[in-house]
């Protein structure tokens, strides 16, 4: 799937706790020249138990209004719209992701909880099932470092690399592309990565890019590399289509990277901005 030229950045707003994620989504939308859509999932069961059904609805509208103000603090001219939908929030975000440019969600603190990440955590479910790339924001703001992307030579990793170039251009940041060669793998030719980066970077000659081929465990090394990055990108499965909806490397970054992570999925071979 290629995102339409007017496809929006989508962010769920369940409560005021999501306001930091709204800021991240607004920054991304402004950098990509995309509109921002604030999605609130309305709980009718809870509303019917309230003294007045109108009260929770008014609260939901006030929440979206406040979130809109926060987004406009990031970029006053940013087109922002709010929507109130029924049903489960994650299901609504997954459904809407089919026509979105990017979905943004908080990580729920998973980067700080070791190996205790549940498979049904909202960020995990969205990263595994969305129809577009997913940005998982962290509680702590990242450093103003480079954009990091893992590249394994697969077609999906090349799409992640093209997306990373767009990220670096929008942030006016340098790009670091890392290919990790696992122990026992023979092809550690550094020119392989350089060729992929040169091919994918033709649309953005203004972005300074570095290539690093390292031997070791891909997930562990990319998590370490991400500590100085402002955002880390990875294909959902890379060259591991047999692993299901998320590969081992994307899971490692999603669960343990201190940097925000973009899991790139839902794209075909069309350029990122549909051009």
C-alpha positions in Angstrom: 0.0 0.0 0.0 1.2 3.5 -0.8 0.0 6.4 1.4 -2.2 8.9 -0.4 -0.7 12.4 -0.7 -3.3 13.7 1.7 -3.1 10.8 4.2 -2.8 11.9 7.8 -0.7 11.2 10.8 -3.1 9.5 13.3 -2.8 9.5 17.1 -5.0 8.1 19.8 -6.1 10.4 22.6 -7.7 8.5 25.4 -6.8 10.8 28.2 -4.5 13.7 29.2 -1.8 11.1 29.7 -1.6 10.9 25.9 -0.8 14.6 25.4 3.0 14.0 25.2 2.3 11.6 22.4 0.2 14.2 20.7 3.2 16.5 20.7 5.3 13.8 19.0 2.6 13.2 16.4 2.3 16.9 15.7 6.0 17.2 15.2 5.9 14.3 12.8 3.0 15.7 10.9 4.5 19.1 10.6 7.9 17.7 9.4 6.1 15.6 6.8 3.6 18.3 5.7 0.7 16.1 6.7 -2.5 16.8 8.5 -3.0 15.4 12.0 -6.0 13.4 13.1 -6.8 13.0 16.9 -8.8 9.9 17.5 -10.8 9.3 20.8 -12.5 6.0 21.5 -15.8 6.7 23.3 -16.8 4.2 25.9 -20.7 4.0 25.7 -20.9 1.5 28.6 -19.2 3.9 30.9 -21.2 6.9 29.6 -24.5 5.1 30.2 -23.5 4.6 33.9 -22.8 8.3 34.3 -25.5 10.7 35.8 -25.9 12.1 32.3 -24.8 10.6 28.9 -24.1 14.1 27.7 -21.4 14.6 30.4 -18.8 12.1 29.1 -19.4 13.2 25.5 -18.7 16.8 26.5 -15.6 15.6 28.3 -14.4 13.8 25.2 -14.9 16.9 23.1 -13.0 19.0 25.6 -10.2 16.5 25.6 -9.8 16.7 21.8 -10.0 20.5 22.0 -7.2 20.6 24.5 -5.2 18.1 22.4 -5.7 20.4 19.3 -4.3 23.4 21.3 -1.2 21.3 22.2 -0.7 20.3 18.5 -1.0 24.0 17.5 1.7 24.9 20.0 4.0 22.7 17.9 2.9 24.2 14.6 0.2 26.8 14.5 -0.6 26.2 10.9 -0.9 22.4 11.2 -4.3 21.1 10.0 -5.8 19.2 12.9 -9.1 17.4 13.2 -10.6 15.4 16.0 -12.8 12.3 15.7 -14.8 10.4 18.4 -15.3 6.8 17.5 -17.0 3.9 19.2 -15.3 0.7 20.4 -11.9 -0.4 21.4 -9.1 2.2 20.9 -6.5 -0.2 19.4 -9.1 -1.8 17.0 -10.1 1.7 15.9 -6.5 2.7 15.3 -5.7 -0.5 13.4 -8.8 0.0 11.2 -8.0 3.6 10.4 -4.3 2.8 9.8 -5.3 1.3 6.4 -5.7 4.8 5.0 -3.3 6.7 7.3 0.3 7.9 6.6 1.5 7.1 10.1 0.0 6.0 13.4 1.6 7.3 16.7 1.2 5.6 20.0 3.0 5.7 23.4 4.9 2.7 24.6 3.2 2.3 27.9 6.6 2.2 29.6 7.7 -1.0 27.9 11.3 0.1 27.3 11.8 0.2 31.1 10.3 -3.1 32.1 12.8 -5.7 30.9 11.3 -8.9 29.6 7.8 -8.3 30.9 6.2 -6.9 27.8 2.8 -8.5 27.2 1.9 -9.5 23.7 -1.4 -7.7 24.0 0.2 -4.3 24.9 -1.4 -1.6 22.7 1.9 -0.6 21.1 2.7 -4.2 20.3 -0.7 -4.9 18.8 -0.5 -1.8 16.7 3.0 -2.4 15.5 2.1 -5.9 14.6 -1.2 -5.3 12.8 -1.4 -1.7 11.5 -1.7 -1.1 7.8 0.9 1.7 7.8 4.1 2.6 9.6 3.8 2.9 13.4 5.7 5.4 15.6 6.1 4.2 19.2 7.0 7.2 21.4 8.9 6.9 24.7 8.3 8.6 28.0 11.6 10.5 27.9 12.5 12.8 25.0 15.3 11.5 22.8 18.6 13.2 22.2 19.1 15.4 19.1 21.0 12.6 17.5 20.9 11.0 14.1 18.2 8.9 12.5 19.1 5.2 12.8 17.8 2.5 10.5 18.5 -1.2 10.4 19.1 -2.7 6.9 19.4 -6.4 6.2 19.2 -6.2 2.4 15.5 -7.4 2.1 13.0 -5.4 0.1 11.1 -4.4 3.2 14.3 -3.1 4.8 14.9 -1.0 1.7 11.5 0.5 2.2 12.4 1.3 5.8 15.6 2.9 4.5 13.6 5.1 2.1 11.3 6.1 5.0 14.4 6.8 7.1 15.7 9.2 4.5 12.3 11.0 4.6 12.6 11.2 8.4 16.2 12.5 8.3 15.2 15.1 5.7 12.2 16.4 7.7 14.3 16.6 10.9 17.4 18.0 9.1 19.4 15.2 10.7 22.1 12.8 9.4 21.3 9.2 8.7 23.1 6.1 10.1 22.3 2.9 8.3 23.5 -0.3 10.1 23.7 -3.8 8.7 24.4 -6.4 11.3 26.0 -9.6 10.1 25.2 -12.5 12.4 27.9 -15.0 13.6 28.4 -17.6 10.9 27.0 -15.5 8.1 29.6 -15.2 5.4 28.5 -12.1 3.4 29.9 -9.2 5.4 30.9 -7.1 2.4 30.5 -3.4 3.5 30.0 -2.4 -0.1 26.6 -4.2 -0.1 25.2 -1.7 2.4 26.8 1.2 0.7 25.2 0.3 -2.6 21.7 0.0 -1.0 22.1 3.4 0.8 23.3 5.1 -2.4 20.4 3.8 -4.4 17.7 4.7 -1.8 19.3 8.1 -1.0 19.1 9.5 -4.5 15.9 11.5 -3.7 17.6 13.2 -0.7 21.1 14.3 -1.6 20.9 16.8 1.2 20.9 14.1 3.8 24.4 13.1 5.1 24.5 9.3 5.5 26.9 6.9 7.2 27.0 3.1 6.6 28.2 0.6 9.2 28.4 -3.1 8.8 28.9 -4.8 12.2 29.1 -8.5 13.2 27.0 -9.7 16.1 23.4 -10.1 17.2 21.2 -7.7 15.2 18.7 -6.9 17.9 21.3 -6.3 20.7 23.5 -4.1 18.5 20.7 -2.0 17.1 19.3 -1.3 20.6 22.8 -0.2 21.6 23.1 2.0 18.5 19.7 3.6 19.2 20.8 5.1 22.5 22.2 8.1 20.8 19.5 8.3 18.1 16.5 10.6 17.9 14.5 7.9 16.3 15.2 4.3 15.2 13.5 2.6 12.2 13.2 -1.0 11.3 11.1 -3.1 8.9 8.3 -5.1 10.6 9.9 -8.4 9.6 12.9 -7.7 7.4 14.1 -10.9 5.8 12.1 -13.0 8.3 8.6 -13.4 6.8 8.2 -16.7 8.5 8.3 -15.1 12.0 4.7 -13.8 11.7 3.7 -10.1 12.2 6.9 -8.9 13.9 10.4 -10.1 13.4 13.0 -10.6 16.1 14.9 -7.4 15.4 11.8 -5.2 15.2 10.6 -6.8 18.5 14.0 -6.1 20.2 13.9 -2.4 19.2 10.2 -2.0 20.0 10.7 -3.5 23.5 14.1 -2.2 24.5 15.2 0.8 22.5 15.3 4.0 24.6 14.7 6.0 21.4 11.3 6.3 19.7 10.9 3.5 17.2 9.2 3.5 13.8 8.1 0.0 12.7 7.8 0.4 8.9 5.0 -1.8 7.5 2.1 -1.6 5.1 4.1 -0.1 2.2 4.6 -1.4 -1.2 7.4 -0.4 -3.6 6.0 3.1 -4.2 8.1 6.0 -2.8 7.2 7.1 0.7 5.2 10.2 -0.3 3.5 8.6 -3.2 5.4 10.6 -5.7 
